[in-house]
Amino acid sequence: MDRTAARPLVIVTAFTASLLIGLLVMLWAMGGVKGVTAPAAIGGPFQLTDQSGATVTEKNLQGKPSLIFFGFTHCPDVCPTALFEMSEILRAMGGDADRVNAYFISVDPERDNKEAIKDYLSSFDPHLKGLTGDPDSIARVLSAYRVYAKKVPLKDGDYTMDHTALTYLMDRDGRFVAPFNLNRKPEEAAADLKKYL
């Protein structure tokens, strides 16, 4: 076979293989592959501070389902989009929004003190609580939730953060359920979330 003609076949095969591997990893993570040991649990003990200065721990997750998004206040697009979508879902829930925890946990403790988070979250639904802490406390919660976060230097001497951009759904016992899809009609997502009340 001609090399030029074979190239698209190689690309399609590689793409298909990567999709299959991704699907298997996702099924494995969610316990859908039988006979394969599940990865370590997502979640665990933490102690952080919200934008009002109150201490928040894993015990605050109990009694209500929780949506948790990890990000940072200097994020140019992914974080504000996710928090806007989360705000729209909380709005669509009406009075039931009081029965849900919604947390934005900073991956950038160097810049995200409680004042910065309070100012940042003023643009979103008031049910959203922003959590931060010292670098060690943030490192522990990132490890417990299997969140990737890395500082990336910029040319002007500033930096940005690469990070996992999933929204975690935790049940009323504080256990991980699945990644929660924010990218749909708020009413549809709200109806899905209400199943966990």
Order of alpha helices (4+ residues) and beta strands (2+ residues): alpha-beta-beta-beta-alpha-beta-alpha-beta-alpha-beta-beta-beta-beta-alpha
